[in-house]
Amino acid sequence: MIRHAAIFQLIHKAGSTQEANFLADLAKLSAIPGVGAFEISREISPKNAFDFAVSMIFADAAAYAAYNIHPAHVAFVQTRWIPEVASFLEHDTTPL
């Protein structure tokens, strides 16, 4: 199992229509085959500068690799993530 997560900050104002639209489009990635336990969360800790987290689980490395090259994921990264995410931290883990 692989848990893929990204903790991120958007360029948009909190509560804006642009923020809501980005998060709605991000949620559409949950429909990509192999994606499980998809979740978008709002950061509540004052200990970091990030505002959101997105996480998902893949059964194995093959499922994660297929997600990374899926046309919907590639298009989202190019048209939404790169221009609208101010900063992020990617976190990919497997259970011990």
C-alpha positions in Angstrom: 0.0 0.0 0.0 1.1 3.6 -0.8 -0.4 6.6 0.8 0.2 9.7 -1.3 -0.4 13.1 0.2 0.3 16.7 -0.7 0.0 19.5 1.8 -0.4 22.8 0.0 -1.2 26.5 0.0 -3.1 28.1 -2.8 -2.5 31.5 -4.4 -6.3 32.3 -3.9 -7.9 34.1 -1.0 -9.4 32.0 1.6 -13.1 31.4 1.0 -12.9 32.7 -2.6 -14.7 31.3 -5.6 -11.3 30.4 -7.1 -10.4 28.4 -4.0 -13.7 26.5 -4.1 -13.4 25.8 -7.8 -9.8 24.5 -7.4 -10.9 22.2 -4.6 -13.9 20.9 -6.6 -11.6 20.1 -9.5 -9.1 18.5 -7.2 -11.8 16.2 -5.9 -12.5 14.9 -9.4 -9.1 13.1 -9.2 -10.8 10.6 -6.9 -12.5 9.1 -10.0 -9.2 7.9 -11.4 -8.9 4.1 -11.3 -6.9 2.8 -8.4 -7.4 5.8 -6.2 -8.8 4.8 -2.8 -9.6 6.6 0.5 -9.4 10.0 -1.2 -9.7 13.0 1.1 -9.2 16.7 1.0 -8.7 18.4 4.4 -8.3 21.9 5.8 -5.2 22.5 8.0 -6.0 23.6 11.5 -2.6 23.6 13.0 -0.8 27.0 13.4 2.5 25.2 13.3 2.8 25.4 9.5 1.9 27.7 6.6 0.0 25.2 4.6 -3.8 25.5 4.3 -4.9 22.1 2.8 -4.0 18.5 2.4 -5.1 16.0 -0.1 -4.4 12.3 0.5 -5.2 9.0 -1.2 -4.2 5.3 -1.0 -3.0 3.0 -3.7 -2.9 -0.7 -3.5 0.6 -0.9 -4.9 3.3 0.9 -6.8 1.7 -0.1 -10.1 -1.5 1.6 -9.2 0.3 4.7 -8.0 2.4 4.8 -11.2 -0.8 4.5 -13.3 -2.3 7.4 -11.4 0.7 9.6 -12.1 0.5 9.2 -15.8 -3.3 9.2 -16.1 -4.4 11.9 -18.5 -6.8 13.5 -15.9 -4.0 13.8 -13.3 -1.5 15.1 -15.9 -4.0 17.7 -17.1 -4.9 18.8 -13.6 -1.2 19.2 -12.6 -0.5 21.3 -15.8 -3.6 23.5 -15.9 -4.5 23.9 -12.2 -1.8 22.7 -9.7 1.2 24.4 -11.2 -0.4 27.8 -11.8 -2.5 27.9 -8.6 -0.5 26.2 -5.8 1.8 28.7 -4.1 3.8 26.0 -2.2 3.5 22.3 -1.3 5.0 19.4 0.3 4.5 15.9 -1.1 4.5 13.0 1.3 4.5 9.4 0.0 4.6 6.6 2.5 4.2 2.9 3.0 3.2 1.3 6.3 6.0 -0.3 8.4 
